[in-house]
Amino acid sequence: MPTLKPLFDFVLDVLRIWKGDARAKAALLCITGGIGMLSQSIWMPVIQVVAVRVTGRTDIVTDMPLWLSVPLGGGLIATGLWLLSRVYGNQAAKPASTLIAIRHQSQEALGSQLTAGDLPASLGNAAILPLDVDQSSFYLDGRVHDVAGAVRVQERLRSKVEGMVVAHPGAEVAYYGIAHIPFAFLAGAELSTKPRIQLFELDRGSGRWRWVDAVAPGDDLGVTTAAQDSGEGTRDVAIRIAVSFPVPEADVAEALGRPFHDRLITVAAPARDIIHTTAQIEAVCKAFDRVLDELHNNLPKDVRVHVFYAGPVSLAFSLGRRVTRTIHHRIRVHNFEGRSTPKYAWSLDVSGGLLPQAMVERPVVGSGAATAAAE
């Protein structure tokens, strides 16, 4: 039995486009006007009755002659549909036949899979081909006890995705899950050359996967950057990225235990669940690009870059995709554990070229200073 879901999804996508595209506004106005002209027999008598009752006159409203209303209304509808196809068609005119859905889990046993009901209209006809990255067996008592072992699970992610794309030409790729931030960064860095990846976030209310809208611009989050340099000879840079929560400088100082240059990327009001569109993700990623390029242009190559991030997994994955391993400094992403001391209990080098054991560092606290030790 056919359902109204495709039509419902289409309307939702149109409404998303309406918010950010003037052509969509014009299209819907044309279609509405055209339908109005072609349906005079329905609404014109109502207007005439109201006009007679209010004014007592019968000559205020007159029907538009059919020879004028039909071509004019039809022309408006055709124009509107053409404009709408120019906007909507770029996103939804050619649905993917296959969606390679990467489900990344490291904090708990694998959650629910992406389903057809979670997909937007542009992907609604796609056959979902799951690819699980399950590191949850290394997560015990609220902590990852073998980070290097967890890294080995996702070592061949890129080759697996490439193999599936070759086997399914034209397939789209999606990423979703509940993963530790360093693992999400690393996954993004591994897939940095894939042109487009659809993103999904967990909806806390429904427990389902919510598409990160690739059409609408979303609210302006007020992304800003700030820089504060330490003295000469400082060999560490901390990039604090605050989206869901602030990232206190004191927590970074506790984790590093030595002087560092500070770079802050923040939204105007950090809060949970504020990322809804890829345009919002792109705004944060561009700020990250500028910071990495500034460091590349102005600091020696042996300076160590540390990322301290508070935000959604989809954005962490996207930031990882901006790491250019052949150009940028080596980048180490730190993981927050509120019950540990220091709060950033371990970090992961996401720049490639290292064995899993060498990628992992845990701070060793002593004499008031933290020093790094390989796991």
C-alpha positions as a Markdown table, in Angstrom:
| # | Residue | x | y | z |
|---|---|---|---|---|
| 1 | Met | 0.0 | 0.0 | 0.0 |
| 2 | Pro | 1.5 | 3.3 | -1.0 |
| 3 | Thr | 2.3 | 5.8 | 1.7 |
| 4 | Leu | 2.5 | 9.6 | 1.9 |
| 5 | Lys | 6.1 | 9.5 | 3.2 |
| 6 | Pro | 7.8 | 10.5 | -0.1 |
| 7 | Leu | 5.4 | 13.5 | -0.4 |
| 8 | Phe | 5.9 | 14.4 | 3.2 |
| 9 | Asp | 9.7 | 14.2 | 2.9 |
| 10 | Phe | 9.5 | 16.3 | -0.3 |
| 11 | Val | 7.5 | 19.0 | 1.5 |
| 12 | Leu | 10.0 | 19.0 | 4.4 |
| 13 | Asp | 12.9 | 19.5 | 2.0 |
| 14 | Val | 11.1 | 22.3 | 0.2 |
| 15 | Leu | 10.5 | 24.0 | 3.6 |
| 16 | Arg | 14.2 | 23.6 | 4.4 |
| 17 | Ile | 15.2 | 25.2 | 1.0 |
| 18 | Trp | 12.6 | 28.0 | 1.5 |
| 19 | Lys | 14.6 | 29.2 | 4.5 |
| 20 | Gly | 17.7 | 29.8 | 2.5 |
| 21 | Asp | 17.0 | 30.1 | -1.2 |
| 22 | Ala | 15.1 | 33.0 | -2.9 |
| 23 | Arg | 14.3 | 30.8 | -5.9 |
| 24 | Ala | 12.3 | 28.4 | -3.7 |
| 25 | Lys | 10.3 | 31.3 | -2.3 |
| 26 | Ala | 9.5 | 32.6 | -5.8 |
| 27 | Ala | 8.6 | 29.0 | -6.9 |
| 28 | Leu | 6.2 | 28.4 | -4.1 |
| 29 | Leu | 4.6 | 31.8 | -4.6 |
| 30 | Cys | 4.1 | 31.1 | -8.3 |
| 31 | Ile | 2.6 | 27.7 | -7.6 |
| 32 | Thr | 0.3 | 29.0 | -5.0 |
| 33 | Gly | -0.8 | 31.9 | -7.3 |
| 34 | Gly | -1.4 | 29.6 | -10.2 |
| 35 | Ile | -3.5 | 27.2 | -8.2 |
| 36 | Gly | -5.5 | 30.1 | -6.9 |
| 37 | Met | -6.3 | 31.3 | -10.5 |
| 38 | Leu | -7.3 | 27.8 | -11.6 |
| 39 | Ser | -9.6 | 27.2 | -8.6 |
| 40 | Gln | -11.8 | 30.3 | -9.0 |
| 41 | Ser | -14.9 | 28.2 | -9.0 |
| 42 | Ile | -14.2 | 27.2 | -5.4 |
| 43 | Trp | -13.0 | 30.4 | -3.7 |
| 44 | Met | -14.5 | 33.2 | -5.8 |
| 45 | Pro | -18.1 | 32.5 | -4.8 |
| 46 | Val | -17.1 | 32.6 | -1.2 |
| 47 | Ile | -15.4 | 36.0 | -1.6 |
| 48 | Gln | -18.5 | 37.3 | -3.5 |
| 49 | Val | -20.8 | 36.1 | -0.6 |
| 50 | Val | -18.6 | 37.8 | 2.0 |
| 51 | Ala | -18.4 | 41.0 | -0.1 |
| 52 | Val | -22.2 | 41.2 | -0.5 |
| 53 | Arg | -22.8 | 40.7 | 3.2 |
| 54 | Val | -20.2 | 43.3 | 4.2 |
| 55 | Thr | -20.9 | 46.0 | 1.6 |
| 56 | Gly | -24.3 | 45.1 | 0.1 |
| 57 | Arg | -22.8 | 45.4 | -3.4 |
| 58 | Thr | -22.5 | 42.6 | -5.9 |
| 59 | Asp | -20.1 | 44.3 | -8.4 |
| 60 | Ile | -17.0 | 44.4 | -6.3 |
| 61 | Val | -15.6 | 40.9 | -7.2 |
| 62 | Thr | -15.9 | 39.5 | -10.7 |
| 63 | Asp | -14.6 | 36.3 | -12.1 |
| 64 | Met | -11.5 | 36.4 | -14.2 |
| 65 | Pro | -12.4 | 35.1 | -17.7 |
| 66 | Leu | -11.2 | 31.5 | -18.4 |
| 67 | Trp | -9.3 | 32.5 | -21.5 |
| 68 | Leu | -7.1 | 34.6 | -19.2 |
| 69 | Ser | -7.1 | 32.6 | -15.9 |
| 70 | Val | -6.2 | 29.2 | -17.4 |
| 71 | Pro | -3.1 | 30.2 | -19.3 |
| 72 | Leu | -2.0 | 32.6 | -16.6 |
| 73 | Gly | -2.5 | 30.1 | -13.8 |
| 74 | Gly | -0.9 | 27.3 | -15.8 |
| 75 | Gly | 2.0 | 29.5 | -16.6 |
| 76 | Leu | 2.6 | 30.4 | -13.0 |
| 77 | Ile | 2.5 | 26.8 | -11.9 |
| 78 | Ala | 4.9 | 25.7 | -14.7 |
| 79 | Thr | 7.3 | 28.5 | -13.8 |
| 80 | Gly | 7.1 | 27.6 | -10.1 |
| 81 | Leu | 7.8 | 23.9 | -10.8 |
| 82 | Trp | 10.7 | 24.8 | -13.0 |
| 83 | Leu | 12.2 | 27.1 | -10.4 |
| 84 | Leu | 11.7 | 24.4 | -7.7 |
| 85 | Ser | 13.3 | 21.8 | -9.9 |
| 86 | Arg | 16.4 | 24.0 | -10.2 |
| 87 | Val | 16.8 | 24.2 | -6.5 |
| 88 | Tyr | 15.4 | 20.8 | -5.2 |
| 89 | Gly | 16.7 | 18.8 | -8.1 |
| 90 | Asn | 20.3 | 19.5 | -7.1 |
| 91 | Gln | 19.7 | 17.6 | -3.9 |
| 92 | Ala | 17.0 | 15.1 | -4.6 |
| 93 | Ala | 16.5 | 14.5 | -8.3 |
| 94 | Lys | 18.8 | 11.6 | -8.4 |
| 95 | Pro | 18.6 | 9.4 | -5.3 |
| 96 | Ala | 21.5 | 7.1 | -4.6 |
| 97 | Ser | 20.8 | 3.4 | -5.3 |
| 98 | Thr | 23.1 | 2.3 | -2.4 |
| 99 | Leu | 24.1 | 4.0 | 0.8 |
| 100 | Ile | 27.2 | 2.7 | 2.6 |
| 101 | Ala | 26.3 | 3.5 | 6.2 |
| 102 | Ile | 29.4 | 3.6 | 8.5 |
| 103 | Arg | 28.1 | 2.9 | 12.1 |
| 104 | His | 30.9 | 3.9 | 14.5 |
| 105 | Gln | 30.5 | 2.8 | 18.1 |
| 106 | Ser | 33.1 | 2.9 | 20.9 |
| 107 | Gln | 31.1 | 3.9 | 24.0 |
| 108 | Glu | 28.6 | 1.1 | 24.3 |
| 109 | Ala | 27.3 | -2.0 | 22.4 |
| 110 | Leu | 26.2 | -1.2 | 18.9 |
| 111 | Gly | 23.0 | 0.8 | 19.0 |
| 112 | Ser | 20.2 | 1.0 | 16.4 |
| 113 | Gln | 21.1 | 0.9 | 12.8 |
| 114 | Leu | 20.2 | 3.6 | 10.3 |
| 115 | Thr | 16.9 | 2.7 | 8.6 |
| 116 | Ala | 15.0 | 4.0 | 5.6 |
| 117 | Gly | 12.8 | 6.0 | 7.9 |
| 118 | Asp | 15.8 | 8.1 | 8.9 |
| 119 | Leu | 16.8 | 9.0 | 5.4 |
| 120 | Pro | 15.9 | 12.3 | 3.7 |
| 121 | Ala | 14.0 | 12.3 | 0.4 |
| 122 | Ser | 17.3 | 12.6 | -1.6 |
| 123 | Leu | 18.4 | 9.2 | -0.1 |
| 124 | Gly | 14.9 | 7.6 | 0.5 |
| 125 | Asn | 15.2 | 5.0 | -2.3 |
| 126 | Ala | 18.7 | 3.9 | -1.4 |
| 127 | Ala | 19.5 | 0.4 | -0.2 |
| 128 | Ile | 21.4 | 0.7 | 3.1 |
| 129 | Leu | 24.6 | -1.3 | 3.2 |
| 130 | Pro | 25.9 | -1.3 | 6.8 |
| 131 | Leu | 29.6 | -1.1 | 7.7 |
| 132 | Asp | 30.2 | -1.4 | 11.4 |
| 133 | Val | 33.2 | -0.1 | 13.3 |
| 134 | Asp | 32.6 | -1.6 | 16.7 |
| 135 | Gln | 35.2 | -0.7 | 19.4 |
| 136 | Ser | 32.7 | -1.1 | 22.3 |
| 137 | Ser | 34.5 | -4.3 | 23.7 |
| 138 | Phe | 37.3 | -2.0 | 24.8 |
| 139 | Tyr | 35.0 | 0.2 | 26.8 |
| 140 | Leu | 34.6 | -0.9 | 30.4 |
| 141 | Asp | 33.4 | 1.0 | 33.5 |
| 142 | Gly | 33.1 | 4.2 | 31.5 |
| 143 | Arg | 36.6 | 4.2 | 30.1 |
| 144 | Val | 38.6 | 2.8 | 27.1 |
| 145 | His | 41.1 | 0.4 | 28.6 |
| 146 | Asp | 43.0 | -0.5 | 25.5 |
| 147 | Val | 43.1 | 2.5 | 23.1 |
| 148 | Ala | 45.6 | 0.9 | 20.8 |
| 149 | Gly | 43.5 | -2.2 | 20.5 |
| 150 | Ala | 40.5 | 0.0 | 19.6 |
| 151 | Val | 42.5 | 1.8 | 17.0 |
| 152 | Arg | 43.4 | -1.5 | 15.3 |
| 153 | Val | 39.7 | -2.1 | 14.8 |
| 154 | Gln | 39.4 | 0.9 | 12.5 |
| 155 | Glu | 42.8 | 0.6 | 10.8 |
| 156 | Arg | 41.4 | -0.6 | 7.5 |
| 157 | Leu | 38.3 | 1.7 | 7.4 |
| 158 | Arg | 39.5 | 3.5 | 4.3 |
| 159 | Ser | 40.2 | 0.3 | 2.3 |
| 160 | Lys | 36.9 | -1.2 | 3.4 |
| 161 | Val | 34.9 | 1.8 | 2.2 |
| 162 | Glu | 36.9 | 2.0 | -1.0 |
| 163 | Gly | 36.2 | -1.6 | -1.7 |
| 164 | Met | 32.5 | -1.2 | -1.1 |
| 165 | Val | 32.4 | 1.8 | -3.4 |
| 166 | Val | 34.1 | -0.1 | -6.2 |
| 167 | Ala | 31.6 | -2.9 | -5.7 |
| 168 | His | 28.6 | -0.5 | -5.7 |
| 169 | Pro | 29.3 | 2.2 | -8.3 |
| 170 | Gly | 27.6 | 5.5 | -7.6 |
| 171 | Ala | 27.0 | 4.6 | -3.9 |
| 172 | Glu | 26.8 | 7.4 | -1.3 |
| 173 | Val | 28.6 | 7.1 | 2.0 |
| 174 | Ala | 27.1 | 8.0 | 5.4 |
| 175 | Tyr | 28.7 | 8.3 | 8.9 |
| 176 | Tyr | 26.9 | 8.0 | 12.2 |
| 177 | Gly | 27.4 | 6.5 | 15.7 |
| 178 | Ile | 28.5 | 7.2 | 19.2 |
| 179 | Ala | 32.2 | 7.2 | 19.3 |
| 180 | His | 35.0 | 8.8 | 21.4 |
| 181 | Ile | 36.1 | 12.1 | 19.8 |
| 182 | Pro | 39.7 | 10.9 | 19.0 |
| 183 | Phe | 38.3 | 7.9 | 17.2 |
| 184 | Ala | 35.9 | 10.1 | 15.2 |
| 185 | Phe | 38.7 | 12.5 | 14.2 |
| 186 | Leu | 40.8 | 9.5 | 13.1 |
| 187 | Ala | 38.0 | 8.1 | 11.0 |
| 188 | Gly | 37.5 | 11.5 | 9.4 |
| 189 | Ala | 41.2 | 11.8 | 8.6 |
| 190 | Glu | 41.2 | 8.3 | 7.1 |
| 191 | Leu | 38.3 | 9.3 | 4.8 |
| 192 | Ser | 39.5 | 12.9 | 4.0 |
| 193 | Thr | 39.6 | 12.3 | 0.2 |
| 194 | Lys | 36.0 | 11.1 | -0.1 |
| 195 | Pro | 34.1 | 14.0 | -1.9 |
| 196 | Arg | 30.9 | 13.9 | 0.1 |
| 197 | Ile | 29.7 | 12.0 | 3.1 |
| 198 | Gln | 26.2 | 12.2 | 4.6 |
| 199 | Leu | 26.1 | 12.7 | 8.3 |
| 200 | Phe | 23.6 | 11.6 | 11.0 |
| 201 | Glu | 23.4 | 12.5 | 14.7 |
| 202 | Leu | 21.5 | 10.7 | 17.4 |
| 203 | Asp | 18.2 | 12.4 | 18.3 |
| 204 | Arg | 18.2 | 12.3 | 22.1 |
| 205 | Gly | 14.5 | 12.5 | 22.3 |
| 206 | Ser | 13.5 | 9.8 | 19.9 |
| 207 | Gly | 16.6 | 7.6 | 20.0 |
| 208 | Arg | 16.6 | 7.7 | 16.2 |
| 209 | Trp | 19.2 | 9.0 | 13.8 |
| 210 | Arg | 18.7 | 12.6 | 12.5 |
| 211 | Trp | 20.1 | 13.6 | 9.2 |
| 212 | Val | 22.4 | 16.6 | 9.3 |
| 213 | Asp | 20.7 | 18.7 | 6.8 |
| 214 | Ala | 22.7 | 19.3 | 3.6 |
| 215 | Val | 20.2 | 21.8 | 2.2 |
| 216 | Ala | 19.3 | 24.5 | 4.7 |
| 217 | Pro | 21.8 | 26.9 | 6.0 |
| 218 | Gly | 20.8 | 26.6 | 9.6 |
| 219 | Asp | 21.1 | 29.3 | 12.3 |
| 220 | Asp | 24.3 | 31.4 | 12.4 |
| 221 | Leu | 26.2 | 30.0 | 15.4 |
| 222 | Gly | 28.5 | 33.0 | 15.6 |
| 223 | Val | 31.8 | 31.1 | 15.1 |
| 224 | Thr | 34.8 | 33.1 | 16.3 |
| 225 | Thr | 38.5 | 32.4 | 16.8 |
| 226 | Ala | 41.0 | 33.9 | 19.3 |
| 227 | Ala | 44.8 | 33.4 | 19.7 |
| 228 | Gln | 47.1 | 33.8 | 22.6 |
| 229 | Asp | 50.8 | 33.0 | 22.3 |
| 230 | Ser | 53.1 | 31.8 | 25.0 |
| 231 | Gly | 56.8 | 32.7 | 25.2 |
| 232 | Glu | 59.5 | 31.9 | 22.6 |
| 233 | Gly | 60.6 | 28.3 | 22.6 |
| 234 | Thr | 57.1 | 27.0 | 23.4 |
| 235 | Arg | 56.7 | 23.7 | 21.5 |
| 236 | Asp | 53.0 | 23.0 | 22.0 |
| 237 | Val | 49.8 | 24.5 | 20.6 |
| 238 | Ala | 46.4 | 23.8 | 22.0 |
| 239 | Ile | 43.4 | 24.2 | 19.8 |
| 240 | Arg | 40.3 | 24.4 | 21.9 |
| 241 | Ile | 37.0 | 23.8 | 20.0 |
| 242 | Ala | 33.9 | 24.7 | 22.0 |
| 243 | Val | 30.6 | 23.8 | 20.5 |
| 244 | Ser | 28.5 | 21.8 | 23.0 |
| 245 | Phe | 30.4 | 23.0 | 26.0 |
| 246 | Pro | 33.2 | 25.5 | 26.8 |
| 247 | Val | 36.7 | 24.0 | 26.9 |
| 248 | Pro | 38.4 | 25.6 | 30.0 |
| 249 | Glu | 42.0 | 26.6 | 29.5 |
| 250 | Ala | 42.7 | 25.2 | 33.0 |
| 251 | Asp | 41.8 | 21.7 | 31.9 |
| 252 | Val | 44.2 | 22.0 | 29.0 |
| 253 | Ala | 47.0 | 23.3 | 31.2 |
| 254 | Glu | 46.4 | 20.3 | 33.5 |
| 255 | Ala | 46.7 | 17.9 | 30.7 |
| 256 | Leu | 49.8 | 19.3 | 29.0 |
| 257 | Gly | 51.6 | 20.5 | 32.2 |
| 258 | Arg | 53.8 | 22.9 | 30.2 |
| 259 | Pro | 53.5 | 26.2 | 28.4 |
| 260 | Phe | 51.4 | 26.2 | 25.2 |
| 261 | His | 50.2 | 28.6 | 22.5 |
| 262 | Asp | 46.4 | 28.8 | 22.8 |
| 263 | Arg | 44.0 | 28.9 | 19.9 |
| 264 | Leu | 40.2 | 29.0 | 20.6 |
| 265 | Ile | 37.5 | 28.2 | 18.2 |
| 266 | Thr | 34.0 | 28.7 | 19.7 |
| 267 | Val | 30.4 | 29.3 | 18.9 |
| 268 | Ala | 28.7 | 32.3 | 20.5 |
| 269 | Ala | 26.8 | 30.2 | 23.0 |
| 270 | Pro | 28.1 | 26.6 | 23.4 |
| 271 | Ala | 25.2 | 24.2 | 24.0 |
| 272 | Arg | 24.1 | 20.6 | 23.2 |
| 273 | Asp | 22.3 | 19.8 | 20.0 |
| 274 | Ile | 22.9 | 23.0 | 18.2 |
| 275 | Ile | 24.4 | 21.5 | 15.0 |
| 276 | His | 21.7 | 20.7 | 12.5 |
| 277 | Thr | 23.1 | 21.4 | 9.1 |
| 278 | Thr | 26.3 | 20.8 | 7.1 |
| 279 | Ala | 26.5 | 24.6 | 6.6 |
| 280 | Gln | 27.0 | 25.0 | 10.3 |
| 281 | Ile | 29.6 | 22.2 | 10.3 |
| 282 | Glu | 31.4 | 23.9 | 7.4 |
| 283 | Ala | 31.6 | 27.2 | 9.4 |
| 284 | Val | 33.4 | 25.5 | 12.2 |
| 285 | Cys | 35.6 | 23.5 | 9.8 |
| 286 | Lys | 36.6 | 26.6 | 7.9 |
| 287 | Ala | 37.7 | 28.2 | 11.2 |
| 288 | Phe | 39.7 | 25.1 | 11.9 |
| 289 | Asp | 41.3 | 25.3 | 8.5 |
| 290 | Arg | 42.4 | 28.9 | 9.1 |
| 291 | Val | 44.0 | 28.0 | 12.4 |
| 292 | Leu | 45.9 | 25.0 | 10.9 |
| 293 | Asp | 47.1 | 27.1 | 8.0 |
| 294 | Glu | 48.2 | 29.8 | 10.3 |
| 295 | Leu | 50.2 | 27.4 | 12.4 |
| 296 | His | 51.7 | 25.8 | 9.2 |
| 297 | Asn | 52.8 | 29.2 | 8.0 |
| 298 | Asn | 54.2 | 30.6 | 11.2 |
| 299 | Leu | 55.5 | 27.8 | 13.5 |
| 300 | Pro | 58.3 | 25.2 | 13.1 |
| 301 | Lys | 57.2 | 21.8 | 11.9 |
| 302 | Asp | 58.3 | 20.1 | 15.1 |
| 303 | Val | 55.7 | 22.0 | 17.2 |
| 304 | Arg | 53.1 | 19.6 | 18.5 |
| 305 | Val | 49.4 | 20.5 | 17.9 |
| 306 | His | 46.8 | 19.3 | 20.4 |
| 307 | Val | 43.0 | 19.4 | 19.9 |
| 308 | Phe | 40.7 | 19.7 | 22.8 |
| 309 | Tyr | 37.1 | 19.4 | 21.5 |
| 310 | Ala | 33.6 | 19.5 | 23.0 |
| 311 | Gly | 30.9 | 18.9 | 20.4 |
| 312 | Pro | 28.9 | 16.3 | 18.4 |
| 313 | Val | 30.5 | 13.3 | 16.7 |
| 314 | Ser | 29.5 | 14.3 | 13.2 |
| 315 | Leu | 31.4 | 17.6 | 13.6 |
| 316 | Ala | 34.5 | 15.8 | 15.1 |
| 317 | Phe | 34.5 | 13.4 | 12.1 |
| 318 | Ser | 34.2 | 16.4 | 9.7 |
| 319 | Leu | 37.1 | 18.2 | 11.4 |
| 320 | Gly | 39.2 | 15.1 | 11.1 |
| 321 | Arg | 38.6 | 15.2 | 7.3 |
| 322 | Arg | 40.2 | 18.7 | 7.2 |
| 323 | Val | 43.6 | 17.3 | 8.4 |
| 324 | Thr | 46.1 | 17.3 | 5.6 |
| 325 | Arg | 48.6 | 14.7 | 6.7 |
| 326 | Thr | 51.3 | 15.8 | 4.2 |
| 327 | Ile | 51.1 | 19.5 | 5.0 |
| 328 | His | 49.9 | 20.2 | 8.6 |
| 329 | His | 51.7 | 19.6 | 11.8 |
| 330 | Arg | 51.2 | 16.3 | 13.6 |
| 331 | Ile | 47.9 | 16.6 | 15.4 |
| 332 | Arg | 47.0 | 14.9 | 18.6 |
| 333 | Val | 43.3 | 14.8 | 19.7 |
| 334 | His | 42.6 | 14.5 | 23.4 |
| 335 | Asn | 39.8 | 12.6 | 25.0 |
| 336 | Phe | 37.8 | 14.0 | 27.9 |
| 337 | Glu | 37.0 | 11.9 | 31.0 |
| 338 | Gly | 35.3 | 13.9 | 33.7 |
| 339 | Arg | 36.2 | 11.4 | 36.5 |
| 340 | Ser | 39.9 | 11.2 | 35.7 |
| 341 | Thr | 42.8 | 13.4 | 36.7 |
| 342 | Pro | 43.7 | 15.1 | 34.5 |
| 343 | Lys | 40.3 | 15.3 | 32.8 |
| 344 | Tyr | 41.9 | 14.7 | 29.4 |
| 345 | Ala | 43.0 | 11.2 | 30.2 |
| 346 | Trp | 44.5 | 10.1 | 26.8 |
| 347 | Ser | 45.2 | 11.4 | 23.3 |
| 348 | Leu | 45.6 | 10.0 | 19.8 |
| 349 | Asp | 47.8 | 11.1 | 17.0 |
| 350 | Val | 45.6 | 11.3 | 13.9 |
| 351 | Ser | 48.3 | 12.3 | 11.4 |
| 352 | Gly | 49.1 | 8.8 | 10.2 |
| 353 | Gly | 52.3 | 6.9 | 9.7 |
| 354 | Leu | 52.4 | 5.4 | 13.2 |
| 355 | Leu | 51.6 | 2.0 | 14.6 |
| 356 | Pro | 48.6 | 2.0 | 17.0 |
| 357 | Gln | 50.7 | 1.7 | 20.1 |
| 358 | Ala | 52.8 | 4.8 | 19.1 |
| 359 | Met | 49.6 | 6.8 | 18.4 |
| 360 | Val | 48.4 | 6.7 | 22.0 |
| 361 | Glu | 49.6 | 8.8 | 24.9 |
| 362 | Arg | 48.4 | 9.0 | 28.4 |
| 363 | Pro | 49.6 | 11.9 | 30.7 |
| 364 | Val | 51.8 | 10.9 | 33.6 |
| 365 | Val | 51.2 | 13.3 | 36.4 |
| 366 | Gly | 54.0 | 14.0 | 38.8 |
| 367 | Ser | 55.6 | 17.0 | 40.6 |
| 368 | Gly | 52.8 | 19.2 | 39.5 |
| 369 | Ala | 53.4 | 18.6 | 35.8 |
| 370 | Ala | 52.0 | 16.2 | 33.2 |
| 371 | Thr | 54.3 | 14.4 | 30.9 |
| 372 | Ala | 53.3 | 12.2 | 28.0 |
| 373 | Ala | 53.8 | 8.4 | 28.0 |
| 374 | Ala | 52.9 | 6.0 | 25.3 |
| 375 | Glu | 50.3 | 3.4 | 26.2 |
